[in-house]
Amino acid sequence: MLQIKCPCCGPRDHDEFRYAGDASVPRPAQNDPDFERWYRYVFVRDNPAGIHREYWQHVMGCRQWLIVERNTVNHKILSVNFSRGALA
């Protein structure tokens, strides 16, 4: 089981969090009408082996959006920081 060290709440099991996708993919503008751009953002993803930046929300705790840097090979979490972008 993964354990994520929330900056507000401390170490918690990953069950308290909701995975929200790749943090390295730029989100289209909210009013962008380009269907293809939104389709690629939502559904088309690489499946990298190695270090990956991901959005997670602490839904069963402080509700903060976080960026978790995780190695997808061994699931080791390297860092957890507050997300500065608006996802909600």
C-alpha positions as CSV (number, residue, x, y, z in Angstrom):
1,M,0.0,0.0,0.0
2,L,1.2,3.5,-0.8
3,Q,1.6,6.0,2.0
4,I,1.5,9.6,1.0
5,K,2.9,12.2,3.3
6,C,0.4,15.0,3.2
7,P,2.0,18.4,4.0
8,C,-1.0,19.3,6.2
9,C,-2.0,16.0,7.8
10,G,1.1,13.9,7.8
11,P,1.6,10.3,6.5
12,R,-1.7,8.7,5.3
13,D,-2.7,5.6,3.3
14,H,-3.3,6.3,-0.4
15,D,-7.0,5.2,0.2
16,E,-7.6,8.7,1.6
17,F,-6.6,10.3,-1.7
18,R,-8.0,10.5,-5.2
19,Y,-5.7,10.1,-8.1
20,A,-6.4,12.9,-10.7
21,G,-3.9,12.3,-13.5
22,D,-0.6,13.4,-15.0
23,A,0.7,16.7,-13.5
24,S,3.0,17.2,-16.4
25,V,0.3,17.6,-19.1
26,P,-0.8,21.2,-19.6
27,R,-4.6,21.6,-19.2
28,P,-6.4,23.5,-22.0
29,A,-8.0,26.8,-21.2
30,Q,-11.4,26.4,-19.6
31,N,-13.2,28.1,-22.5
32,D,-11.2,26.3,-25.2
33,P,-13.8,24.9,-27.7
34,D,-11.3,22.5,-29.4
35,F,-12.8,19.0,-28.8
36,E,-9.6,17.3,-30.0
37,R,-7.4,19.2,-27.5
38,W,-9.7,18.3,-24.6
39,Y,-9.9,14.7,-25.8
40,R,-6.1,14.4,-25.8
41,Y,-5.9,16.0,-22.4
42,V,-8.5,13.7,-20.8
43,F,-7.9,10.3,-22.5
44,V,-4.5,10.1,-24.3
45,R,-1.7,9.3,-21.9
46,D,1.7,7.8,-21.9
47,N,2.5,5.1,-19.5
48,P,6.0,6.0,-18.4
49,A,8.3,3.7,-16.4
50,G,10.2,5.8,-13.9
51,I,9.7,9.1,-12.2
52,H,6.3,10.6,-12.8
53,R,4.5,13.8,-11.5
54,E,0.8,13.1,-10.6
55,Y,-2.1,15.1,-9.2
56,W,-3.7,13.7,-6.0
57,Q,-6.4,15.2,-3.8
58,H,-6.6,14.4,-0.1
59,V,-10.4,13.8,-0.2
60,M,-10.6,12.1,3.2
61,G,-8.5,14.8,5.0
62,C,-7.6,18.4,4.3
63,R,-9.0,18.3,0.7
64,Q,-5.8,19.9,-0.6
65,W,-4.6,19.2,-4.2
66,L,-1.1,17.8,-4.2
67,I,1.6,17.0,-6.7
68,V,3.1,13.7,-5.9
69,E,6.4,12.7,-7.6
70,R,6.4,8.9,-7.7
71,N,8.6,6.2,-9.3
72,T,6.2,4.0,-11.3
73,V,8.6,1.1,-11.3
74,N,8.8,0.6,-7.5
75,H,6.1,3.0,-6.4
76,K,8.5,5.0,-4.2
77,I,7.2,8.5,-3.5
78,L,10.0,11.0,-3.9
79,S,8.2,14.2,-3.0
80,V,4.7,15.7,-2.1
81,N,4.0,19.4,-2.6
82,F,0.9,21.6,-2.8
83,S,-0.5,22.1,-6.3
84,R,-0.4,25.8,-7.3
85,G,-2.7,25.3,-10.2
86,A,-6.5,25.2,-10.1
87,L,-7.9,21.7,-10.8
88,A,-11.2,21.7,-9.0
